[in-house]
């Protein structure tokens, strides 16, 4: 691993995470971090991202001005990060511990003046969806204890829901700061929205994991078909064939739903079409053509696809879960139902399928709300927070590398 080269007095920020933008299972959190950092440089900051090594990825590379270093696995990476920090302690100004189930326990090896804690969401109930006994019980009870290690650190999160969860754990309100969610593309002007499909069309976009609620979407759609026989469901995301066979096929058979993949022209006659992984451009086109995005996840940091869909003219139907309520402005800019309520979810899909003034009003409110969010804004808030902390350090007379940068 190369050493840090100081460049014109830049503030050096080391970010620690269990995944980066190129990791095989990277998701919304990794996109958020990368998009925020690449927009936050402005010649003032140097960002170094440290995460585990994955097969096929170089140990070090620079992407969009961000230095990515990869070493070890999800466990040994903590040791390698500690070693890297100790080697460059005098050059590094801030260390951001990004927690996503996994974390780096910087409480024990980074000075408090340099520590920043960053978390999108708590795991809580997800432990019982994604892990088996006894790991689920252990994880559920250990999570609050591990999070409390950072309760005195400067803390960043992305939604009021997660901020509230942290305050309940003893984090001080003045230390927990919100970074607004963002999208990568410019919001489509209304005249650019694509025509909605002639039949009621719903879409799920995301990973194939149980807590995301794909099974709930399929079951609610099965009920909807009794009243809207022409309705169709699009599922977008890298298809997990095992999950489909074990979790979704029994539901589809029970409701007599046909399913398949699109042909070379992107067409399908099936009730449910599995598009698999698609390009960002194709995803937005499908979103704009659908009548509603359906995303009944158990818990999210925010729910980026909700904001993306709204930005291209499509509202979302979601569970009243942490993160999703924030992304829909607590139901003002989308359709809410109780998590796990199949009947309620189907009724909201029916409501969207009927269209009319009610649908158009929610669609417009979703678009208006989405206009508030872009990664340029996220980066601006992040930069401002860093600048404020640097200024506070200078005013307090705190010694250290940060002060040297300010004075330069």
Secondary structure, DSSP 8 states (H G I E B T S, - for coil): -------TT-EEEEEE-S--TTSTT--HHHHHHHHHHHTS-TTTEEEEEEE---TTS-SEEEETTEEEEE-S-TTTHHHHHHHHHHHTTTT--EEEEEESS----GGGTS-GGGEEEEES---TTHHHHH--TTHHHHHHHHHHHHHGGGTTSEEEES-HHHHHHHHHTT--GGGEEE-----SS----GGG-----SS-EEEEES---GGG-HHHHHHHHHHHTTT-TT-EEEEES---HHHIIIIIHHHHHHHT--EE---TTS---SSEEEEES--HHHHHHHHHHSSEEEE--S--SS-HHHHHHHHTT-EEEEES-TTHHHHTTTTTTSEEE-TT-HHHHHHHHHHHHH-HHHHHHHHHHHHHHHTT--HHHHHHHHHHHHHHHHHHHHHTT--SHHHHHHH-
